[in-house]
Amino acid sequence: MNFEVMDERLFSLRMRGKFNNFIIISVHTLIEEKYELIKESFYDKFIQIYQRIPAHDTNTVVGDFNARIGREGLKTNYREIGAA
């Protein structure tokens, strides 16, 4: 029925169901402190989408509210093949 992209980290998909409509909101926020204005803008957009959901629709919010940028702090646990 409707697919709306607010930005690269936020979109919504509204689908028609047999008895009611379904809305999926996908989110991927930033947690870095230096991006406060970007985070505020993101949450403003998220609230805009969420408040437009009709009361009779079923909604689901999916995604990552703790998204990080880059690979800092990433720990891997692996062993090279053939290593003794």
C-alpha positions in Angstrom: 0.0 0.0 0.0 2.7 2.5 1.0 6.5 2.6 1.3 8.1 5.7 2.7 11.8 6.4 3.1 12.6 9.2 5.5 16.4 8.8 5.2 19.0 6.0 4.9 18.3 5.0 8.5 14.5 5.1 8.7 11.7 3.8 6.6 8.1 2.5 6.9 6.1 0.0 5.0 2.3 -0.2 5.2 0.6 -3.4 4.0 -3.0 -4.3 3.6 -4.2 -7.3 5.7 -7.4 -9.2 5.6 -8.8 -7.7 8.8 -6.5 -4.7 9.4 -3.4 -3.1 7.9 0.1 -3.7 9.1 2.9 -1.1 9.4 6.6 -2.0 9.8 9.0 0.8 10.8 12.7 0.0 10.3 15.2 2.1 12.4 19.0 2.2 12.7 20.0 5.1 15.0 23.4 6.5 15.9 24.7 6.4 19.5 27.9 8.5 18.9 27.8 11.6 21.2 29.2 13.9 18.5 26.1 13.3 16.4 23.5 14.8 18.8 21.8 17.0 16.2 21.6 14.1 13.7 20.1 11.9 16.5 17.5 14.6 17.4 16.5 15.0 13.8 16.2 11.2 13.4 14.0 10.8 16.5 11.8 13.7 15.2 11.3 11.9 11.9 10.6 8.6 13.8 7.9 10.4 15.9 6.4 11.9 12.8 6.0 8.4 11.3 4.8 6.8 14.5 2.1 9.5 15.2 0.6 9.1 11.7 -0.2 5.4 12.2 -3.9 4.9 12.3 -5.2 3.5 15.7 -6.6 0.4 14.1 -3.4 -0.6 12.3 -1.0 -3.2 13.7 2.5 -1.7 14.0 5.9 -3.2 14.5 9.2 -1.3 15.0 12.3 -3.2 14.1 16.0 -2.3 13.8 18.9 -1.2 15.9 18.6 1.7 18.4 22.3 1.2 19.3 23.9 1.2 15.9 27.6 2.0 15.9 29.7 3.4 13.1 32.9 1.6 12.1 34.5 -1.4 13.7 35.8 0.0 17.0 35.5 -2.4 19.8 34.7 -5.3 17.5 36.1 -8.5 19.0 36.4 -11.7 16.9 37.0 -15.2 18.0 38.5 -17.2 15.2 41.4 -19.6 14.4 43.2 -19.6 11.0 42.7 -22.9 9.1 46.0 -24.8 9.1 47.4 -23.0 12.1 48.9 -25.2 14.8 
